[in-house]
Amino acid sequence: MRVTLAEQFKEAFAKAGKEIPTVSRSEPAPKPYPKHKRSNTKNENRQAKGKQPSSKPVPTPAVPLPSSDTAKAKKASAPVRTEKAAKRTKGALASAPTGKPSSPQKPKKPRPPQSGVVIPLKKATPSALQPLDLSVYRNGVGGPKAPRPSAPAPSPVGSYQVSLQSASEPIWENEEGTKAPSLLVFALTGQDVQCWPQDKPAPTAARELVLGLDFGTSTVKAVFGDSSIGRHGRSFAVPFRKDQGLASYLLPCRLYQRSGVFSLKKGGRVYSDLKLGLLANDTSVECQQRVVAFLALVIRQARAWLFTQHASIYKSSNLVWKLSVGLPSESHFASREAPLFELLGVAAWILAGSTATTLDAPAVASALSRARQLQAGDAPVSYEDVEASVVPEIAAQIYGYVASEQFDRDAPNDFMMVDVGAGTVDVSLFHVKPGRGRKWDFEFYTTVVKPYGAINLHRHRLDWWKSVIQKDYPGLGGLISAIADGRKVSDIQSGLPARLEDYFTDSTVAFMNPDDHVDTVFFKKVFSQVFHDGYWKASTGHLTRDELNNIPVYLCGGGSRHALYQRLTQANSHHSFYSWMRVSFRALNKPSNLDAPGLSRLDFDRLSVAYGLSFLDVGKVVKAIPRPQQLSVTSDTWRDNYIDK
């Protein structure tokens, strides 16, 4: 099949992991080079007499408009060209030897238009944003004990126009928990692991029950799965708060501590960014203890709801417990993180079932110590007995489809999942197939997790606004304080502003070059992660281009609702996509065996991970090894024509 020059051009940029530059709409499009003409005797005679040829000069390619400060600096430093210098230049051109007339030749095709964007070789292109700041994950909302003076924000790149008023105010939600509904309250504490009355003999009928915990960056979701009910089993989504619809099933990942006692109720010191704080400092004892305390409180709240609402189902059964915790797919293959999360899950289960009514730091430390003893081989007592497992969140997310009647065992069953969370974007392209018994095997071709989630988009925008206000509006110190508070929030409940321009009242923002827009720069990083690292790289040894063409893609997670991430669904019309690159975006269907009153079909993806964790019995989870590339056979022309003796 003939490969066009345009296809080769796109392929080269794809291999480099860069997007094809486009001409900005604010710049005039560069014209193609003129065709080469045959030598003209009249033009040569005119040039010999000091006259200019009649052909038009080659236009200079357009370049991006510099910022106002840069333009002034260049104008001040530019040399002044005097009239005498111009005459000398003109005389030199007239007296220059013209050489012999060129021989006639066929007209050449015009060169392709040059882009106005110049990309230097082996140099990083300038970015309008500073690198991702993950210090809040390490320090928590309260910050470090001895905060260092923060470095001044870098000056924004590119030409822009911003207008703010003295009465301008932030539009985004800036307070933690002020609008969050209160927790549901039950008579039970959730410490018991069995539902039968204590004054009666223990039932002999065993029943397996799985608690799936989707421990996310901003919220935690919980679903109980019972495979013994009906043909396809039954699952129960756990409501945590006095709210309607999806919001009732989302519990913010905030841990409060007052007088040394941990709680889910607001009051005292607050800790957030629990998960990413642990991933950034997995050896930190404090980070581990906070995660254990938080998960233990969640387990108690979930069991209290289950034994209150569904006591009639479980009061006559001896429950055999499983605990399944989700982990980003890339972290699942790390050597330390999966065993660490399994250890913390067991410690949280032990702490939740302990006799202590209040949870403090010594109780958490004791539960961690006991969990290590169980992993070393000690026999558990009744409330400690749990089978804990860590499952890739992406694998759990697709379970609702693979377990449905729509799943075709004979189909290729290669899928791509894009999970946009608060802190990260988790992208995986994988193959799923039934394993032995009721297990499911997963083979990951590509998997990459990067901190491009919705909250990091929010923080990127705030950083840009901070640099602009410090540079152009130093008198608006109140807005700087609001930005500092806004960067600490990682679980905004009311959503983020759709655009950079929507962050303050009485404000306007305009960029001379659209490529310098903060959202555009951020989206290019997301696009490269999804469609270069996640999709295109699967064609370099894992799957053929025919197999990748029109592959199903599921865009999930709370951040996927944001307008910036919805632009991913328009990838097929992107100028960097070439002929074989096509994807098919699809929506996850709400399973019929999920009991979640008030949850709409379109919001199921927010609970899809917890639902999959409550049912999915994972077999093999492996990372695919690329197939060896076929080497092209080359030979020297002179040897092919040589006859050896």
C-alpha positions in Angstrom: 0.0 0.0 0.0 1.4 3.4 -1.0 2.2 5.6 2.0 1.8 9.3 1.3 4.3 12.0 2.5 1.6 13.3 4.8 1.3 9.9 6.5 5.0 9.7 6.9 5.1 13.2 8.4 2.4 12.3 11.0 4.2 9.0 11.8 7.4 10.9 12.5 5.7 13.2 14.9 3.9 10.3 16.6 7.2 8.5 17.2 8.6 11.7 18.7 5.5 12.0 21.0 4.8 15.5 19.7 1.8 17.1 18.1 1.9 18.5 14.6 2.2 22.3 14.9 -0.6 24.3 13.4 -0.7 27.9 12.2 -2.4 30.1 14.6 -5.7 31.7 13.6 -4.4 35.1 14.7 -1.5 34.9 12.2 -1.6 35.1 8.4 -1.2 31.7 6.8 2.2 31.4 5.1 2.1 31.2 1.4 3.8 28.4 -0.5 7.1 29.0 -2.2 6.8 30.1 -5.8 7.5 27.7 -8.6 11.0 27.8 -10.2 10.8 29.5 -13.6 13.0 29.0 -16.6 15.8 31.4 -17.0 14.8 34.7 -18.5 17.3 36.6 -20.6 15.5 40.0 -20.0 15.6 39.5 -16.3 19.3 38.6 -16.4 20.1 41.7 -18.5 18.1 43.9 -16.0 20.0 42.4 -13.1 23.3 43.0 -14.9 22.3 46.7 -15.3 21.5 47.0 -11.6 17.8 46.5 -11.8 15.7 44.0 -9.8 14.2 40.9 -11.6 10.5 41.0 -12.3 9.7 37.9 -10.2 8.2 38.5 -6.8 10.3 37.9 -3.7 9.8 34.8 -1.5 7.5 35.6 1.4 8.9 35.2 4.9 7.1 32.6 7.0 4.9 34.0 9.7 6.1 33.7 13.3 4.1 33.9 16.6 3.4 37.3 17.9 5.7 38.1 20.8 4.5 39.4 24.1 4.3 43.2 24.7 7.4 43.3 26.8 9.4 41.1 24.4 8.3 43.2 21.4 9.4 46.5 23.1 12.8 44.9 24.0 13.4 43.8 20.4 12.4 47.2 19.0 14.8 49.0 21.4 17.7 46.7 20.6 17.1 46.6 16.8 19.9 48.4 14.8 18.9 51.5 12.9 19.4 51.2 9.2 20.6 54.5 7.7 20.0 55.7 4.2 23.7 55.4 3.3 23.7 51.8 4.5 20.7 51.0 2.3 22.4 52.6 -0.7 25.6 50.6 -0.1 23.5 47.4 0.1 21.7 48.2 -3.1 25.0 49.0 -4.8 26.5 45.7 -3.7 23.5 43.8 -5.0 23.8 45.6 -8.4 27.5 45.0 -8.7 27.4 41.3 -7.7 28.3 38.9 -10.5 25.4 37.0 -11.9 27.3 34.0 -13.3 26.3 32.1 -16.4 22.7 31.8 -17.4 21.1 28.7 -15.9 20.0 25.9 -18.2 16.3 25.4 -18.7 14.7 22.9 -16.3 11.3 21.5 -15.5 9.2 23.4 -13.1 9.3 21.9 -9.6 6.3 21.3 -7.3 5.8 24.0 -4.7 7.1 23.2 -1.2 4.5 22.5 1.5 3.5 25.5 3.5 5.7 26.1 6.5 4.2 26.4 9.9 4.5 29.6 11.9 5.6 27.6 14.9 9.4 27.0 15.1 10.4 23.9 17.0 14.2 23.9 17.9 15.9 20.6 17.5 16.8 18.8 20.8 15.3 21.6 22.9 12.1 21.6 24.9 9.5 24.0 23.6 8.6 26.8 26.0 5.6 26.0 28.2 3.0 28.5 29.5 2.8 26.5 32.7 5.2 25.5 35.4 5.8 21.8 36.2 3.1 20.0 38.2 3.4 20.8 41.9 2.9 17.6 43.9 4.1 19.2 47.2 0.5 19.4 48.4 0.3 15.6 48.2 3.3 15.3 50.5 2.4 18.1 52.9 -1.3 17.7 53.1 -3.8 20.6 53.4 -2.1 21.9 56.6 1.2 22.2 54.8 4.6 21.4 56.3 5.4 22.2 59.9 8.0 24.8 58.9 6.9 26.1 55.5 9.6 27.5 53.3 9.0 30.9 51.5 7.5 30.1 48.2 9.3 31.1 45.0 7.7 33.8 42.9 5.4 32.5 40.2 6.9 32.4 36.7 5.9 35.1 34.3 3.2 33.9 31.9 4.4 33.0 28.4 2.8 34.5 25.3 0.8 37.6 24.4 -2.4 38.1 26.4 -4.8 40.7 27.6 -6.3 40.5 31.0 -8.8 42.9 32.6 -9.7 42.7 36.4 -11.6 45.1 38.6 -11.1 45.9 42.2 -14.5 44.2 42.9 -13.5 41.0 41.1 -14.1 37.9 43.2 -13.3 34.1 42.7 -16.1 32.1 41.3 -14.9 28.6 42.1 -15.7 26.8 45.4 -13.0 27.6 47.8 -14.2 26.3 51.2 -13.7 22.7 52.3 -16.9 20.9 53.3 -19.1 24.0 53.8 -21.7 22.7 51.4 -21.2 19.0 52.0 -24.3 17.1 53.4 -23.9 15.4 56.8 -23.2 11.8 57.2 -25.9 9.2 57.7 -26.3 8.1 61.3 -27.1 4.6 62.4 -27.7 2.9 65.7 -25.1 0.3 64.8 -21.4 1.2 65.0 -20.3 -1.2 62.2 -17.7 -2.9 64.4 -19.4 -6.3 64.1 -18.5 -8.5 61.2 -21.6 -10.6 61.5 -25.2 -9.7 61.4 -26.9 -12.4 63.5 -28.0 -11.5 67.0 -25.3 -12.2 69.6 -27.7 -13.9 72.0 -28.4 -16.6 69.5 -26.2 -19.5 68.2 -24.1 -18.8 65.2 -25.6 -20.0 61.9 -23.9 -22.8 60.1 -24.7 -21.6 56.5 -21.7 -19.8 55.1 -22.1 -16.9 52.7 -19.4 -15.0 50.9 -19.6 -11.2 50.8 -17.2 -8.9 49.1 -16.7 -5.2 50.0 -15.3 -3.3 47.0 -13.6 0.0 48.0 -12.8 2.5 45.3 -10.4 4.7 47.2 -10.0 7.7 44.9 -8.1 11.0 45.1 -11.2 13.1 46.0 -13.9 10.6 47.1 -14.3 7.0 48.2 -17.1 4.7 46.8 -18.2 1.4 48.4 -20.3 -1.5 47.0 -21.1 -4.8 48.6 -21.3 -7.8 46.2 -23.2 -11.0 46.9 -22.8 -13.7 44.2 -25.3 -16.1 45.9 -28.4 -14.0 45.2 -30.0 -14.8 41.8 -28.4 -15.9 38.6 -26.0 -12.9 38.3 -25.7 -12.0 41.9 -26.7 -8.7 43.6 -24.7 -5.7 44.6 -25.5 -2.9 47.0 -24.1 0.6 46.6 -23.5 2.3 50.0 -24.9 5.8 50.5 -22.8 7.8 52.9 -24.5 11.2 53.1 -28.0 12.7 53.3 -28.3 13.6 49.7 -30.0 12.6 46.5 -28.7 10.7 43.5 -25.0 10.2 42.8 -23.9 12.7 45.6 -25.1 10.4 48.3 -22.7 7.7 47.2 -19.6 9.9 47.2 -17.7 10.4 50.4 -15.0 13.0 50.3 -11.5 11.6 51.3 -11.1 13.8 54.3 -9.9 12.6 57.7 -10.5 14.8 60.8 -8.5 14.6 64.0 -9.6 16.3 67.2 -7.9 15.6 70.6 -6.0 12.7 69.0 -9.2 10.9 67.8 -9.8 10.3 64.1 -13.3 10.9 62.6 -15.2 11.4 59.4 -17.2 14.3 60.9 -16.0 17.8 60.4 -14.0 19.3 63.2 -10.3 19.7 64.3 -7.4 19.3 62.0 -8.3 18.0 58.5 -6.2 15.8 56.2 -6.9 15.4 52.5 -5.0 14.1 49.5 -4.7 10.8 51.5 -4.2 8.5 48.5 -1.8 10.6 46.5 0.0 11.7 49.6 0.7 8.0 50.3 1.7 7.3 46.7 4.2 10.2 46.9 5.6 9.1 50.3 4.8 5.4 50.6 7.4 4.9 53.4 5.8 7.7 55.5 4.4 6.2 58.7 2.0 9.2 59.2 0.6 8.8 55.6 0.1 5.1 56.2 -1.6 5.6 59.5 -4.0 8.2 58.1 -5.0 5.9 55.2 -5.6 3.1 57.7 -7.7 5.3 60.0 -9.8 6.6 57.1 -10.5 3.2 55.5 -11.4 1.7 58.9 -14.0 4.5 59.5 -15.3 3.9 56.0 -15.6 0.1 56.6 -17.5 0.8 59.9 -19.9 3.2 58.2 -20.5 0.8 55.3 -21.2 -2.3 57.6 -23.5 -0.2 59.8 -25.6 0.7 56.7 -25.6 -2.9 55.4 -26.7 -4.5 58.7 -29.3 -1.8 59.2 -30.9 -1.9 55.7 -30.4 -5.6 54.8 -30.5 -7.4 58.1 -33.2 -9.7 56.9 -30.9 -11.1 54.2 -27.8 -11.6 56.4 -29.0 -12.3 59.9 -29.1 -16.0 59.3 -25.8 -16.4 57.5 -22.2 -16.8 58.6 -20.4 -14.2 56.5 -17.1 -15.0 54.9 -15.5 -11.7 54.0 -13.4 -10.4 51.2 -12.0 -6.9 50.8 -11.1 -5.7 47.4 -9.3 -2.3 47.0 -8.6 -0.6 43.7 -5.2 0.8 42.6 -4.1 2.7 39.4 -3.1 0.2 36.8 0.5 1.5 36.5 0.9 1.4 40.3 -0.4 -2.2 40.3 2.7 -3.4 38.5 5.0 -1.5 40.9 7.0 -3.7 43.2 6.0 -2.0 46.5 2.6 -0.3 46.0 0.3 -3.3 45.5 1.6 -5.2 48.6 1.5 -1.9 50.6 -2.2 -1.3 49.8 -3.0 -4.9 50.7 -1.3 -4.5 54.0 -3.1 -1.2 54.7 -6.4 -2.8 53.7 -5.9 -5.7 56.2 -4.9 -3.2 58.9 -8.0 -1.1 58.3 -10.2 -4.2 58.5 -8.6 -5.2 61.8 -9.0 -1.7 63.2 -12.7 -1.4 62.1 -13.5 -4.7 63.9 -11.6 -3.9 67.1 -13.4 -3.2 70.4 -12.2 0.4 70.6 -15.1 2.8 70.0 -12.8 5.7 69.2 -9.8 5.4 66.9 -6.6 7.2 67.7 -2.9 7.0 66.6 -1.9 4.2 69.1 -4.9 2.0 67.9 -3.9 2.5 64.3 -0.3 1.6 65.0 -1.4 -1.5 66.8 -3.6 -2.6 63.8 -0.7 -2.1 61.4 1.6 -4.2 63.6 -1.1 -6.9 63.8 -1.5 -6.9 60.0 2.2 -7.6 59.5 1.9 -10.5 61.9 -1.0 -12.0 59.9 1.0 -11.6 56.7 3.9 -13.4 58.3 1.7 -16.4 59.1 -0.2 -15.8 62.4 -3.7 -17.2 62.6 -6.4 -14.5 62.6 -9.3 -14.3 65.1 -12.8 -14.0 63.9 -13.0 -10.2 63.3 -9.5 -10.2 61.7 -10.4 -12.9 59.2 -10.6 -11.3 55.7 -9.2 -12.1 52.3 -7.8 -8.8 51.0 -6.8 -8.2 47.4 -5.6 -5.3 45.3 -7.1 -5.0 41.8 -6.2 -2.6 38.9 -9.0 0.0 38.8 -9.2 -0.2 35.1 -9.8 -3.9 35.2 -12.6 -3.5 37.7 -14.2 -0.7 35.6 -14.7 -2.9 32.6 -16.2 -5.8 34.6 -19.8 -4.5 34.2 -19.4 -5.0 30.5 -17.5 -8.3 30.3 -19.9 -9.9 32.8 -23.0 -8.8 30.8 -24.8 -10.6 28.0 -23.2 -8.1 25.5 -19.8 -9.7 26.0 -18.8 -11.9 23.1 -16.1 -14.4 24.0 -15.1 -14.9 20.4 -14.6 -11.1 19.7 -11.1 -9.5 19.9 -12.1 -8.0 23.3 -9.3 -5.3 23.2 -10.4 -2.2 25.1 -9.1 1.2 26.0 -10.1 2.8 29.3 -9.5 6.5 30.1 -10.2 7.2 33.7 -10.1 11.0 34.5 -9.9 11.4 38.3 -9.3 14.4 40.5 -5.5 14.0 40.6 -4.6 11.6 37.8 -5.6 10.4 34.3 -5.3 6.6 34.1 -5.0 5.2 30.6 -4.8 1.5 29.7 -5.2 -0.5 26.5 -5.7 -4.2 27.4 -7.1 -7.5 26.4 -9.6 -9.4 28.6 -10.7 -13.0 28.4 -12.4 -15.6 30.7 -9.9 -17.6 32.8 -10.4 -20.7 34.8 -13.6 -21.1 36.6 -15.2 -17.7 37.2 -11.9 -15.8 36.9 -11.0 -13.2 34.4 -7.5 -12.7 32.9 -6.2 -9.3 31.8 -3.3 -8.6 29.6 -2.2 -4.9 29.5 -0.5 -3.6 26.3 0.0 -0.1 27.5 -0.7 1.5 30.8 0.3 5.0 31.9 -0.9 7.2 34.8 0.0 10.9 34.9 -1.1 13.8 37.2 -3.3 15.5 34.6 -6.6 15.1 36.6 -9.2 17.7 37.0 -7.8 19.2 40.2 -4.4 19.6 38.7 -6.0 21.4 35.8 -7.6 23.7 38.4 -4.2 24.2 40.0 -2.6 25.0 36.7 -5.1 27.7 36.0 -4.7 29.1 39.5 -0.9 29.3 39.0 -1.4 31.2 35.8 -3.8 33.6 37.4 -1.4 34.1 40.3 1.5 35.0 38.0 -0.7 37.4 36.0 -2.1 39.2 39.1 1.3 39.5 40.6 2.6 41.0 37.4 -0.2 43.2 36.3 -2.5 43.7 39.3 -0.2 43.7 42.4 -2.8 45.6 44.4 -5.3 42.8 44.4 -3.8 40.8 47.2 -7.1 39.3 48.3 -7.2 37.3 45.0 -3.8 36.0 45.7 -4.9 34.7 49.1 -8.0 33.1 47.5 -5.8 31.3 44.9 -3.5 30.0 47.7 -6.5 28.6 49.5 -8.0 27.2 46.3 -4.8 25.2 45.5 -5.3 23.2 48.8 -8.7 21.9 47.9 -8.6 18.5 46.2 -12.3 17.4 46.4 -14.4 20.3 45.1 -18.0 19.1 45.1 -19.7 21.7 42.8 -17.4 21.2 39.8 -14.7 23.4 38.3 -15.2 26.4 36.0 -15.4 25.3 32.4 -12.9 27.8 31.1 -9.9 29.8 32.3 -11.9 32.9 31.6 -14.6 31.9 34.2 -12.5 32.2 37.3 -13.2 35.7 38.5 -16.2 38.1 38.2 -15.8 41.2 36.1 -12.8 39.8 34.2 -11.8 39.3 30.6 -9.0 37.2 29.1 -7.7 37.1 25.5 -4.6 35.4 24.0 -3.1 36.8 20.9 -1.9 33.2 20.0 -4.4 30.5 20.8 -1.6 28.0 21.2 -0.5 29.9 24.3 -3.8 29.5 26.1 -3.4 27.7 29.4 -6.1 25.2 28.7 -4.6 24.4 25.2 -1.2 23.7 26.7 -2.7 21.5 29.3 -4.9 19.6 26.9 -2.0 18.9 24.6 -0.4 17.0 27.5 -3.6 15.0 28.1 -4.0 14.3 24.4 -0.4 13.0 24.1 -0.8 10.7 27.1 -4.1 9.2 25.8 -3.5 8.9 22.1 0.3 8.6 21.9 1.4 6.8 25.1 -1.9 4.8 25.5 -3.1 4.2 21.9 -0.4 4.7 19.3 2.4 2.9 21.2 0.3 -0.3 21.2 1.0 -0.4 17.5 4.7 -0.8 18.1 4.8 -4.5 18.8 1.5 -5.3 20.5 -1.4 -5.0 18.1 -1.6 -4.4 14.4 -3.1 -1.2 13.0 -6.1 -3.1 11.8 -6.7 -4.4 15.3 -6.4 -0.9 16.7 -8.7 0.7 14.1 -12.0 1.6 15.7 -11.1 0.1 19.1 -13.7 0.7 21.9 -12.8 3.5 24.2 -14.5 4.2 27.5 -14.1 7.7 29.0 -14.9 7.5 32.7 -14.3 9.2 36.0 -15.6 12.3 37.6 -13.2 14.6 35.7 -14.4 13.2 32.4 -17.5 15.5 32.6 -15.3 18.6 32.3 -15.4 20.3 29.0 -11.7 20.1 28.5 -11.6 16.3 28.8 -14.7 15.9 26.6 -12.6 17.2 23.8 -10.9 13.8 23.7 -14.0 12.4 22.1 -13.3 14.5 19.0 -9.9 12.7 18.4 -10.9 11.2 15.1 -11.0 14.6 13.4 -7.7 15.7 15.0 -5.0 16.7 12.4 -2.4 14.4 14.1 -4.5 11.3 13.4 -3.7 9.5 10.2 -5.7 7.0 8.1 -5.6 3.9 10.3 -6.1 5.8 13.6 -9.8 5.6 14.6 -11.4 5.1 18.0 -15.0 4.4 19.0 -16.1 6.1 22.2 -18.7 4.2 24.2 -20.6 4.6 27.4 -20.7 2.0 30.3 -24.2 0.6 30.9 -25.6 0.4 34.4 -25.9 -3.3 35.4 -29.3 -4.6 36.2 -28.1 -6.3 39.4 -26.8 -3.0 41.0 -29.0 -1.8 43.8 -28.4 2.0 43.9 -31.6 4.0 44.3 -31.5 7.4 42.6 -28.4 6.7 40.6 -28.9 7.6 36.9 -27.6 5.5 34.0 -25.2 8.2 33.0 -23.6 8.4 36.4 -22.9 4.7 36.7 -19.3 5.1 35.7 -18.6 6.9 39.0 -19.4 3.6 40.8 -18.2 1.3 38.1 -14.8 0.6 39.8 -16.4 -0.2 43.2 -19.0 -2.4 41.5 -16.4 -4.3 39.6 -14.3 -4.7 42.7 -17.3 -6.3 44.5 -17.7 -9.0 41.9 -14.5 -9.4 39.8 -12.6 -12.5 40.5 -9.2 -11.7 39.0 -7.1 -14.5 37.5 -4.0 -13.4 35.7 -3.0 -9.8 35.4 0.0 -9.5 33.3 1.8 -6.8 31.3 2.2 -7.8 27.7 5.6 -8.2 26.2 5.9 -6.5 22.8 6.3 -8.9 19.8 9.7 -8.7 18.1 9.7 -6.4 15.2 10.4 -7.9 11.8 13.8 -6.7 10.6 14.0 -5.4 7.1 16.6 -7.3 4.9 19.1 -4.9 3.3 21.9 -5.6 0.9 24.6 -3.7 -0.8 23.9 -3.0 -4.4 27.5 -3.7 -5.5 27.4 -7.2 -3.9 24.1 -8.0 -5.6 25.7 -7.4 -9.0 28.9 -9.2 -8.2 29.4 -12.9 -9.1 31.6 -14.6 -6.6 33.9 -17.5 -7.6 
